[in-house]
């Protein structure tokens, strides 16, 4: 029987459905999931939606993807599965507010140092991440866009040439990743994704020109815009 979704089909809903199928034992450890085409037909959604849902399950550690073979349910012990699911609690508004408060404080300082200290190689890495974001946007590949977004911000941290700041960014990376996924979904609903790209280009350009004040201003403005949209009802 085809599942009935009460709201617009999204990769989050599909991921939740497949996750429940795995947890309930419909798909057991080691089982191969149906192909993207088959799942698309079963669930009544496009293959791109299935692909993003599978990517989400992979991030959770519930499936592994074997090139040329397919997607397989990961062999997790009950305690491991419990730990995985506990780490997936919904992102609350307080989480978002606290995270972006931290990010604005830390990344404002990071981007200043990056603008001062960046090398040609640093600029290349930041630019590559920006190119990846643009390609993901063109192809409507949200998971790839999330990763490219994180790569962009972490490349800036590396350009600060301060190992402690890199470590700080690493320490909050899991929460940033979870929030980016939530924010990107809401961005697609509330804000033209082109605006996000423009914001990142402005940050990149300020770093390229080694304009410290402009880089800081662009970073804070970008994070503030994302936070405001995330906190909207």
PyMOL commands that set and color helices and strands:
alter all, ss='L'
color gray80, all
select helices_A, chain A and resi 11-23+36-43+47-60+78-86+93-117+120-139+142-159+163-171+173-190+193-208+212-230
alter helices_A, ss='H'
color red, helices_A
select strands_A, chain A and resi 63-66+70-73
alter strands_A, ss='S'
color yellow, strands_A
deselect
rebuild
show_as cartoon
